[in-house]
Amino acid sequence: MKKIIIILTATAMFIGCAVGPDYKRPKVAMPDAHRADMTVTEKKAVADLPWWDIFKDPVLKNLIDEALKNNMDLKMATARVAQMRSLTGVANGDFFPQINYSAIGNRGKNVPADGLTSNTTGNMAMGNLGFQWELDVWGRVRRASESAGAQYLASVEARRDIMILLIAEVANAYFELRELDNELEIAKRTEDSFQDTYNLFMRRYKGGEASLLESSRAGAALAQTSAAIPYLESQIFAKENEVNFLLGKGPASIQRGQALSNQYLTPIIPSGVPSSLLERRPDIREAEANLIAANADIGVAKAAFFPQFSLTGLLGASSPDLKTFSHSWALGGGVTGPIFNGGKIWSNYNATKHVYEQVKTQYEKTVINALREVSDTLTLQQKLVGVRDQQAKAVEFLRKATRLSIARYSGGLARYTEVLDAQQQLFPAENNLAQTDRDRLLAMVQLFKALGGGWEIIEQPIQVKQPIQAKQLKK
């Protein structure tokens, strides 16, 4: 026993460092500020707000809440988190001795070949309890556990990313649905306007005050507008089905909340320094977790070059009659290592390094893409303010022009073409204004998503023990 203790103590002295590189976050050039970043000062950035402070429409809030509970993609992501957590337990199991048992029992007769010796019938029972424990001298088990823990963290971040994406998709679909409602309302209102114009032209034609050309042009404009209505209704039907799909439900109608023009718009607020994206955006955190796992896999592959030490033990008992037992035990150690394997270990080691380079490039790509998305959405938010103001002015002018043209025509001071031109310009202008209101809301949603906002608040915590190397993402 003293020798065993000495062996274990000596082995523990070797178990201090793991082969393979220790993880260091790659350096990615980060600007001091986002391009098109805002200069106004606010107490909170949009990324620090939960979705219920971003979207004030109670109907939209209920839709998002239902999606977070029932969405199919989110359910699959949650199941994958549980799977990766279990696989982490598989990897951590190698830290402990593997204890097994075996037992056999039989009854038989021995028939001598000479036929002279008496035949004997006997019983035999045997049971063994054995263990094997790999001594993690080179850190293979530790690196494998590190890799599994990082993969678990990657699945958690992937779930968070799906959560933010889901919120954005539900909000986008809802705002697009409300915009289609607006377009349908505009189309019906324009249809009524063209109907009134057509009736006016027909009355003048029947009174001999106008030609059939006027009423024919007005009839054509009326028919074109009427044709847009069933198409918009089909789009609304499809958009409702899209929202229900995100909610994990079958096709059904969707309740409406506030009108598009009454939706709350978060003030344009700064996004914080770009480097905060590294800790905030789940897709970047997922990419880094995958990088940690790939880095640890290099250590696992490198440990295969070195001998593997193990302790083994056996405790057994046997009996020829199930009454008296003889006992046996054994305790020993072993070492195994490669001599020649056709370059398999070396090739596997090189392969893990190439995988690391691929994952590292993916991480850098994810960071750069995040910077691009934030810059794009900030710029879009800025520009849409001016676009909306000008389109609102255009609509107001065209409405006034339509009223004046009808009055002038009724008084015999204008041609019928003035009336039709004003009405035909007003219809797309009103649609453009509705679409811009929608785009401003979509830009707000995209900024919330681009900044990785709110997941720390909206996510239901998963009560699990943090795996090894979980703190790496906090560096």
C-alpha positions as CSV (number, residue, x, y, z in Angstrom):
1,M,0.0,0.0,0.0
2,K,2.9,2.4,0.7
3,K,4.2,1.7,-2.7
4,I,0.8,2.5,-4.2
5,I,0.7,5.8,-2.4
6,I,4.1,6.7,-3.6
7,I,3.2,5.9,-7.2
8,L,0.0,8.0,-6.9
9,T,1.9,10.9,-5.3
10,A,4.6,10.8,-8.0
11,T,2.0,10.7,-10.7
12,A,0.1,13.6,-9.2
13,M,3.3,15.7,-9.5
14,F,3.3,15.1,-13.2
15,I,-0.4,16.0,-13.5
16,G,0.1,19.8,-13.5
17,C,-0.1,21.0,-17.0
18,A,-1.9,19.8,-20.1
19,V,-0.2,19.6,-23.5
20,G,-1.5,21.7,-26.3
21,P,-2.0,25.5,-26.5
22,D,-3.9,27.4,-23.8
23,Y,-6.8,29.4,-25.3
24,K,-6.3,33.1,-26.0
25,R,-8.9,35.2,-27.7
26,P,-7.7,36.2,-31.2
27,K,-7.1,39.9,-31.7
28,V,-9.6,41.5,-34.1
29,A,-9.2,45.1,-35.0
30,M,-12.1,47.0,-33.4
31,P,-12.9,50.6,-34.2
32,D,-13.3,53.2,-31.5
33,A,-16.9,53.8,-32.5
34,H,-19.4,52.3,-34.9
35,R,-19.6,54.0,-38.3
36,A,-22.6,56.3,-38.2
37,D,-22.8,55.9,-34.4
38,M,-25.0,58.4,-32.6
39,T,-23.7,61.2,-30.5
40,V,-26.8,61.8,-28.3
41,T,-26.6,60.7,-24.7
42,E,-29.1,58.3,-23.2
43,K,-29.2,56.5,-19.9
44,K,-29.6,53.1,-21.6
45,A,-28.6,51.7,-24.9
46,V,-31.2,49.8,-26.9
47,A,-29.2,46.6,-26.3
48,D,-29.7,46.9,-22.6
49,L,-33.5,47.0,-22.9
50,P,-35.8,44.0,-22.7
51,W,-38.1,43.5,-25.7
52,W,-41.1,44.6,-23.6
53,D,-39.5,48.0,-23.3
54,I,-38.8,48.1,-27.0
55,F,-42.3,47.1,-28.3
56,K,-45.2,48.9,-26.6
57,D,-48.0,47.2,-28.5
58,P,-49.7,44.8,-26.1
59,V,-50.7,42.4,-28.9
60,L,-47.2,42.2,-30.2
61,K,-45.9,41.5,-26.6
62,N,-48.3,38.6,-26.3
63,L,-47.2,37.2,-29.6
64,I,-43.6,37.3,-28.7
65,D,-44.2,35.8,-25.3
66,E,-46.2,32.9,-27.0
67,A,-43.4,32.4,-29.5
68,L,-40.8,32.1,-26.8
69,K,-42.8,29.4,-25.2
70,N,-43.9,27.4,-28.3
71,N,-41.6,28.0,-31.2
72,M,-40.3,24.8,-32.7
73,D,-36.7,26.0,-33.5
74,L,-36.4,27.3,-29.9
75,K,-37.6,23.9,-28.5
76,M,-35.0,22.1,-30.7
77,A,-32.3,24.5,-29.5
78,T,-33.3,23.8,-25.9
79,A,-33.1,20.1,-26.4
80,R,-29.7,20.5,-28.0
81,V,-28.5,22.4,-24.9
82,A,-29.6,19.5,-22.7
83,Q,-27.9,17.0,-25.1
84,M,-24.6,19.0,-24.9
85,R,-24.8,19.2,-21.2
86,S,-25.1,15.4,-21.0
87,L,-22.2,15.0,-23.4
88,T,-20.2,17.2,-21.0
89,G,-20.9,14.7,-18.3
90,V,-19.7,11.9,-20.5
91,A,-16.3,13.7,-21.0
92,N,-16.0,14.5,-17.3
93,G,-16.6,10.9,-16.4
94,D,-13.1,10.1,-17.6
95,F,-11.7,11.9,-14.5
96,F,-12.9,9.1,-12.3
97,P,-12.0,5.4,-12.1
98,Q,-14.1,3.1,-14.3
99,I,-15.4,0.4,-12.0
100,N,-17.0,-2.7,-13.5
101,Y,-18.3,-6.0,-12.3
102,S,-18.7,-9.5,-13.8
103,A,-20.2,-12.7,-12.5
104,I,-20.7,-16.2,-14.0
105,G,-22.2,-19.4,-12.7
106,N,-22.5,-22.9,-14.2
107,R,-23.2,-26.5,-13.4
108,G,-21.6,-29.3,-15.4
109,K,-20.4,-32.9,-15.5
110,N,-16.9,-34.2,-16.3
111,V,-17.0,-37.4,-18.3
112,P,-13.5,-39.1,-18.4
113,A,-12.3,-40.5,-21.7
114,D,-11.3,-43.9,-20.2
115,G,-14.8,-44.5,-18.8
116,L,-13.2,-45.9,-15.6
117,T,-13.2,-42.9,-13.4
118,S,-16.4,-42.0,-11.8
119,N,-18.4,-39.2,-13.4
120,T,-18.7,-36.0,-11.3
121,T,-21.2,-33.3,-11.5
122,G,-20.2,-29.9,-10.0
123,N,-21.1,-26.2,-9.7
124,M,-18.9,-23.2,-10.2
125,A,-19.6,-19.6,-9.4
126,M,-17.2,-16.7,-9.9
127,G,-17.6,-12.9,-9.3
128,N,-15.1,-10.1,-10.0
129,L,-15.1,-6.4,-9.3
130,G,-12.5,-4.5,-11.3
131,F,-11.5,-0.9,-12.0
132,Q,-9.3,1.0,-14.4
133,W,-8.2,4.6,-14.1
134,E,-6.4,6.6,-16.7
135,L,-3.9,8.9,-15.0
136,D,-4.3,12.2,-16.8
137,V,-0.5,12.9,-17.0
138,W,-0.6,14.8,-20.3
139,G,-4.0,16.5,-19.9
140,R,-5.9,14.5,-22.5
141,V,-8.9,14.1,-20.2
142,R,-8.8,17.7,-19.2
143,R,-8.6,19.0,-22.8
144,A,-11.4,16.7,-23.8
145,S,-13.5,18.0,-20.9
146,E,-12.6,21.6,-21.9
147,S,-13.7,20.9,-25.4
148,A,-17.0,19.4,-24.3
149,G,-17.7,22.2,-21.9
150,A,-17.0,24.8,-24.7
151,Q,-19.4,22.9,-27.0
152,Y,-22.0,23.0,-24.3
153,L,-21.5,26.8,-24.0
154,A,-21.8,27.1,-27.8
155,S,-25.2,25.4,-27.7
156,V,-26.3,27.8,-25.0
157,E,-25.2,30.8,-27.1
158,A,-26.9,29.3,-30.2
159,R,-30.1,29.1,-28.2
160,R,-29.8,32.7,-27.1
161,D,-29.1,33.7,-30.8
162,I,-32.3,31.8,-31.9
163,M,-34.2,33.6,-29.1
164,I,-33.2,37.1,-30.3
165,L,-33.7,36.1,-33.9
166,L,-37.2,34.7,-33.0
167,I,-38.2,38.0,-31.3
168,A,-37.0,39.9,-34.4
169,E,-38.8,37.6,-36.8
170,V,-42.1,37.9,-34.9
171,A,-41.8,41.7,-34.6
172,N,-40.9,42.0,-38.3
173,A,-43.8,39.8,-39.4
174,Y,-46.2,41.7,-37.2
175,F,-45.1,45.1,-38.5
176,E,-45.2,43.8,-42.0
177,L,-48.7,42.6,-41.4
178,R,-49.8,45.9,-40.0
179,E,-48.3,47.6,-43.1
180,L,-50.2,45.3,-45.4
181,D,-53.4,46.3,-43.4
182,N,-52.5,49.9,-44.2
183,E,-52.0,49.2,-47.9
184,L,-55.3,47.4,-48.0
185,E,-57.0,50.4,-46.3
186,I,-55.3,52.8,-48.7
187,A,-56.4,50.6,-51.7
188,K,-60.0,50.5,-50.5
189,R,-60.0,54.3,-49.9
190,T,-58.5,54.9,-53.3
191,E,-61.0,52.6,-54.8
192,D,-63.8,54.7,-53.3
193,S,-62.1,57.8,-54.6
194,F,-61.8,56.4,-58.2
195,Q,-65.4,55.2,-57.9
196,D,-66.5,58.8,-57.1
197,T,-64.5,60.1,-60.0
198,Y,-65.9,57.5,-62.4
199,N,-69.4,58.4,-61.3
200,L,-68.7,62.1,-61.7
201,F,-67.3,61.5,-65.3
202,M,-70.3,59.3,-66.2
203,R,-72.8,61.9,-65.0
204,R,-71.1,64.6,-67.1
205,Y,-70.9,62.2,-70.0
206,K,-74.7,61.4,-69.8
207,G,-75.3,65.1,-69.5
208,G,-73.4,65.7,-72.7
209,E,-70.7,67.7,-70.9
210,A,-67.9,65.2,-71.4
211,S,-66.7,62.5,-73.7
212,L,-66.7,58.8,-73.1
213,L,-62.9,59.0,-73.0
214,E,-63.0,60.6,-69.6
215,S,-65.2,57.9,-68.0
216,S,-63.2,55.1,-69.8
217,R,-60.0,56.4,-68.3
218,A,-61.6,56.7,-64.8
219,G,-63.0,53.2,-65.2
220,A,-59.6,51.8,-66.1
221,A,-58.0,53.5,-63.0
222,L,-60.8,52.1,-60.8
223,A,-60.3,48.6,-62.1
224,Q,-56.6,48.7,-61.6
225,T,-57.0,49.8,-58.0
226,S,-59.7,47.2,-57.4
227,A,-57.4,44.4,-58.7
228,A,-54.8,45.3,-56.0
229,I,-57.3,44.6,-53.2
230,P,-57.6,40.7,-53.5
231,Y,-53.8,40.5,-54.0
232,L,-53.2,42.4,-50.8
233,E,-55.8,40.2,-49.0
234,S,-53.9,37.1,-50.0
235,Q,-50.6,38.6,-48.8
236,I,-52.3,39.4,-45.4
237,F,-53.5,35.9,-45.2
238,A,-50.0,34.5,-45.9
239,K,-48.4,36.9,-43.4
240,E,-50.9,35.8,-40.7
241,N,-49.9,32.2,-41.4
242,E,-46.2,33.2,-41.1
243,V,-46.8,34.7,-37.7
244,N,-48.6,31.6,-36.5
245,F,-45.8,29.4,-37.7
246,L,-43.3,31.3,-35.6
247,L,-45.7,30.8,-32.7
248,G,-45.7,27.1,-33.3
249,K,-49.4,27.1,-34.4
250,G,-51.3,26.2,-37.5
251,P,-52.9,28.8,-39.8
252,A,-55.3,31.2,-38.1
253,S,-56.2,34.8,-37.9
254,I,-54.0,37.2,-35.9
255,Q,-55.3,39.8,-33.5
256,R,-54.4,43.4,-34.4
257,G,-53.1,45.9,-31.9
258,Q,-52.0,49.5,-32.5
259,A,-51.9,51.0,-36.0
260,L,-48.6,51.2,-37.7
261,S,-48.4,55.0,-37.3
262,N,-49.1,54.7,-33.6
263,Q,-46.4,52.2,-32.9
264,Y,-43.8,53.3,-30.4
265,L,-40.4,54.2,-31.9
266,T,-37.4,53.9,-29.6
267,P,-35.4,57.1,-29.8
268,I,-32.2,56.9,-31.7
269,I,-29.7,55.9,-29.0
270,P,-26.0,55.0,-29.0
271,S,-25.0,51.4,-29.2
272,G,-22.0,51.6,-26.9
273,V,-18.4,50.9,-27.9
274,P,-17.9,48.2,-30.6
275,S,-15.9,45.9,-28.4
276,S,-19.0,45.3,-26.2
277,L,-20.4,43.2,-29.1
278,L,-17.9,40.5,-28.1
279,E,-19.6,40.0,-24.8
280,R,-23.2,40.9,-26.0
281,R,-23.9,39.2,-29.3
282,P,-24.7,35.4,-28.8
283,D,-23.5,34.5,-32.3
284,I,-20.0,35.9,-31.5
285,R,-20.0,34.2,-28.1
286,E,-21.0,31.0,-29.8
287,A,-18.2,31.4,-32.4
288,E,-15.7,31.9,-29.6
289,A,-17.0,28.9,-27.7
290,N,-16.5,26.8,-30.8
291,L,-13.0,28.2,-31.0
292,I,-12.2,27.2,-27.4
293,A,-13.4,23.7,-28.2
294,A,-11.2,23.5,-31.4
295,N,-8.2,24.8,-29.4
296,A,-8.8,22.1,-26.7
297,D,-9.1,19.4,-29.4
298,I,-5.5,20.2,-30.4
299,G,-4.4,19.3,-26.9
300,V,-6.4,16.0,-27.1
301,A,-4.7,15.1,-30.4
302,K,-1.3,16.1,-29.1
303,A,-1.7,13.9,-26.0
304,A,-1.9,10.8,-28.3
305,F,1.8,11.2,-29.0
306,F,2.7,10.3,-25.4
307,P,2.3,7.1,-23.3
308,Q,-0.9,6.5,-21.4
309,F,-0.6,5.5,-17.8
310,S,-3.3,3.7,-16.0
311,L,-4.0,1.9,-12.7
312,T,-6.0,-1.3,-12.6
313,G,-7.4,-3.4,-9.8
314,L,-9.3,-6.6,-9.3
315,L,-11.3,-8.1,-6.4
316,G,-12.7,-11.6,-7.1
317,A,-14.3,-14.5,-5.4
318,S,-15.0,-18.1,-6.7
319,S,-16.7,-21.1,-5.2
320,P,-17.1,-24.7,-6.5
321,D,-20.1,-25.4,-4.3
322,L,-21.6,-22.0,-3.5
323,K,-20.7,-22.6,0.2
324,T,-17.0,-22.0,0.5
325,F,-15.5,-19.1,-1.4
326,S,-11.9,-18.4,-2.3
327,H,-10.9,-14.8,-2.7
328,S,-8.4,-13.0,-4.9
329,W,-7.2,-9.5,-5.5
330,A,-4.8,-7.7,-7.7
331,L,-3.6,-4.1,-8.1
332,G,-1.3,-2.9,-10.8
333,G,-0.4,-0.2,-13.2
334,G,0.1,-0.1,-17.0
335,V,1.5,2.0,-19.7
336,T,0.6,2.0,-23.4
337,G,2.0,4.2,-26.1
338,P,2.3,4.4,-29.9
339,I,5.4,3.1,-31.8
340,F,4.2,2.9,-35.4
341,N,0.7,3.6,-36.8
342,G,1.3,4.8,-40.3
343,G,1.2,8.5,-39.4
344,K,-2.4,8.4,-38.1
345,I,-1.6,10.4,-34.9
346,W,0.4,13.0,-36.7
347,S,-2.2,13.5,-39.4
348,N,-5.0,13.7,-36.8
349,Y,-2.9,16.3,-34.9
350,N,-2.5,18.4,-38.1
351,A,-6.1,18.1,-38.9
352,T,-7.2,19.5,-35.5
353,K,-4.9,22.5,-36.1
354,H,-6.5,23.1,-39.5
355,V,-9.9,22.9,-37.9
356,Y,-8.8,25.5,-35.4
357,E,-7.8,27.9,-38.2
358,Q,-11.1,27.4,-39.9
359,V,-13.1,28.1,-36.7
360,K,-10.8,31.1,-35.9
361,T,-11.6,32.6,-39.3
362,Q,-15.3,32.0,-38.7
363,Y,-15.0,33.8,-35.4
364,E,-13.3,36.8,-37.1
365,K,-15.9,36.8,-39.8
366,T,-18.7,36.8,-37.3
367,V,-17.2,39.8,-35.5
368,I,-16.7,41.8,-38.7
369,N,-20.3,40.9,-39.8
370,A,-21.6,42.1,-36.5
371,L,-19.9,45.5,-37.0
372,R,-21.3,45.7,-40.5
373,E,-24.9,45.0,-39.3
374,V,-24.7,47.6,-36.5
375,S,-23.3,50.2,-38.9
376,D,-26.0,49.4,-41.5
377,T,-28.9,49.6,-39.1
378,L,-27.7,52.8,-37.4
379,T,-27.3,54.5,-40.8
380,L,-30.7,53.3,-41.9
381,Q,-32.3,54.6,-38.8
382,Q,-30.8,58.0,-39.4
383,K,-31.7,58.2,-43.1
384,L,-35.3,56.9,-42.7
385,V,-36.2,59.9,-40.5
386,G,-35.6,62.3,-43.4
387,V,-37.2,60.0,-45.9
388,R,-40.3,59.7,-43.8
389,D,-40.6,63.5,-43.4
390,Q,-40.3,64.1,-47.1
391,Q,-42.8,61.4,-48.0
392,A,-45.3,62.8,-45.5
393,K,-45.0,66.2,-47.2
394,A,-45.5,64.6,-50.6
395,V,-48.6,62.8,-49.5
396,E,-50.0,66.0,-48.0
397,F,-49.3,68.0,-51.2
398,L,-50.9,65.3,-53.4
399,R,-54.0,65.1,-51.2
400,K,-54.4,68.9,-51.6
401,A,-53.7,68.6,-55.3
402,T,-56.4,65.9,-55.6
403,R,-59.0,68.1,-53.8
404,L,-58.1,71.1,-55.9
405,S,-58.2,69.2,-59.2
406,I,-61.6,67.8,-58.5
407,A,-62.9,71.3,-57.5
408,R,-61.4,72.8,-60.6
409,Y,-62.8,70.1,-62.8
410,S,-66.2,70.5,-61.3
411,G,-66.0,74.2,-62.0
412,G,-64.9,73.6,-65.6
413,L,-61.5,75.1,-65.0
414,A,-59.4,71.9,-65.5
415,R,-59.2,68.9,-67.7
416,Y,-60.1,65.4,-66.5
417,T,-56.4,64.4,-66.8
418,E,-55.5,66.6,-63.9
419,V,-57.9,64.7,-61.6
420,L,-56.7,61.3,-62.7
421,D,-53.0,62.3,-62.6
422,A,-53.4,63.6,-59.0
423,Q,-55.3,60.5,-57.8
424,Q,-52.9,58.1,-59.5
425,Q,-49.9,59.8,-57.9
426,L,-51.5,59.9,-54.5
427,F,-52.1,56.1,-54.3
428,P,-48.4,55.0,-54.5
429,A,-47.3,58.0,-52.4
430,E,-49.5,56.8,-49.6
431,N,-48.2,53.3,-50.0
432,N,-44.6,54.6,-49.9
433,L,-45.4,56.5,-46.6
434,A,-46.9,53.3,-45.0
435,Q,-43.9,51.3,-46.2
436,T,-41.5,53.8,-44.7
437,D,-43.3,53.7,-41.4
438,R,-42.9,50.0,-41.5
439,D,-39.2,50.2,-42.4
440,R,-38.5,52.5,-39.5
441,L,-39.9,49.9,-37.1
442,L,-38.1,47.1,-38.9
443,A,-34.8,49.1,-38.6
444,M,-35.4,49.5,-34.8
445,V,-35.9,45.7,-34.6
446,Q,-32.8,45.0,-36.6
447,L,-30.7,47.3,-34.4
448,F,-32.0,45.5,-31.3
449,K,-31.0,42.2,-33.0
450,A,-27.6,43.5,-34.3
451,L,-26.6,44.7,-30.9
452,G,-27.5,41.3,-29.4
453,G,-29.9,43.1,-27.0
454,G,-31.9,41.9,-24.1
455,W,-31.0,38.2,-24.0
456,E,-29.6,38.5,-20.4
457,I,-33.0,39.7,-19.4
458,I,-35.4,37.7,-21.5
459,E,-33.7,34.3,-21.2
460,Q,-35.0,31.8,-18.6
461,P,-32.0,30.6,-16.7
462,I,-30.8,27.0,-17.1
463,Q,-30.0,25.5,-13.8
464,V,-26.9,23.5,-14.5
465,K,-23.4,23.3,-13.2
466,Q,-21.1,25.4,-15.3
467,P,-18.7,23.2,-17.2
468,I,-14.9,23.5,-17.3
469,Q,-13.6,26.6,-19.1
470,A,-17.0,28.4,-19.0
471,K,-15.2,31.5,-17.7
472,Q,-13.1,31.7,-20.9
473,L,-15.9,33.7,-22.6
474,K,-15.8,36.3,-19.8
475,K,-12.2,37.2,-20.6
